[in-house]
Every structure is written in structure tokens, then in C-alpha cells.
Amino acid sequence: MEDTIFLLVKVKIKHEHVKVHNAIAELNEKSRCTIRDTEKVKVMETQIMDYKLKK
């Protein structure tokens, strides 16, 4: 069986940007996420979803 699930990740940050939007954009662009297979679950693909903020 194949399904798509969404996992919510809480991230506390400290940054030097003037606007938090810029820090979020930097994280979206440069971060990697590792979700590993388990005994009964094979991870097919992971993707950090774009986060759009109103400016």
C-alpha cells in the first residue's frame, strides 16, 4: 500500500535577519530532512514544502 502523509516539524530558531521571512526562506532553500525506512515502512520520497508568507 502506498500513501502520502504530512509530518509537522517544530523548529525554534535564532537568526540575524531583519525579517523572519528571510530566515524561513533561507531554511527552505538550504535545509535537508532525513526520514529513514523502518522494518515495515519504506520511505519513497521526502520534500520540504514551500512556505509562503505574506510580506
Helices and strands as residue ranges (DSSP letters): H 20-30
